[in-house]
């Protein structure tokens, strides 16, 4: 069954008691703050560097449009993955361990400019010592890959076969059907 959202009659959907809502910081109470987008919160908290660092990572992965108090269940799969990437980037700033990231189509629903941001973030993870494997159809991201494995255009019994592998440029030069054709037009 789908999630059901039932508004609270006691707090008028503000999630806090009136005594808590009376507390204000720079003219806003907690309800007002949770309605801010991440971009707006970044500006609102300009005097708190530690918070701005975390917010800037969310902006960097292209999530600046989300509200601070947005429920997790309302996020798309790509948004959830980018949220996890931002969390890992936060931890990377404080720890030295490497992580293997496996992402399943993180560009779904992203604007061209957001894909560019995501590519920058993935490169940042790699330069920090992490490894990234991406399952993706977006040619913009594929062109930015260090190495690719093309499993072919078909699914089910017709799919799952390696038809090409190598750098995107070398695959584009193979003059195969589908992926190499489209890659050669972009590279």
Residue, then its C-alpha position, 0 to 999 in steps of 0.5 A: x500500500x502507498x504511504x498515507x499522510x495524515x495531517x495532525x490536528x493538534x499542531x496544524x501540520x507544524x510538527x511542534x508544540x506552540x511553546x517550541x514554535x515561539x522560539x525564533x532564530x533570525x526571525x524564523x521558528x523551526x517550522x519556518x526553517x524546515x520549509x526553507x530550501x537547502x539553497x535558502x538555508x545556505x544563505x540563512x545560516x551564513x554565520x555558521x560555517x560547519x552547517x554551511x559546509x554540509x549544506x554546500x555539499x547538498x547543493x554540490x550534488x544538485x539537491x539545493x531545491x529540496x526543503x530541509x523538512x522534506x520527508x524522506x519517502x518523497x525523494x526519488x531514487x536519484x535524490x536518495x542516492x545523491x543524499x547518500x553521496x553528500x553524507x559520504x562526502x561529509x564523512x570523507x572530510x573527517x575520515x580517511x577510509x575508502x568506499x566503493x559506491x555502486x549507483x543505479x541510474x543517479x541521473x534519472x530526472x536530472x537537468x543537464x546542469x545537475x548531471x554536470x554537478x553530479x559528475x563533478x561530485x563523482x570525480x571528487x569522490x574518486x580523487x578522495x580515494x573512493x571507487x565508483x561504479x555507475x549503472x547508467x543510460x545517460x550519455x553525458x555521464x557515460x562520456x565522463x566515465x574512465x571506463x565502461x562496459x556496455x551490456x547491450x541494448x536488449x533486456x531479458x534473454x536478449x541482454x546481459x551480454x558484453x558488447x563493448x568495453x573500454x574508455x568511452x572514446x575507444x567504444x565510440x570508435x568501435x562503430x558498433x550499433x547503439x551506444x557506440x553510435x551515440x557516443x561517437x556523436x558526442x565525443 
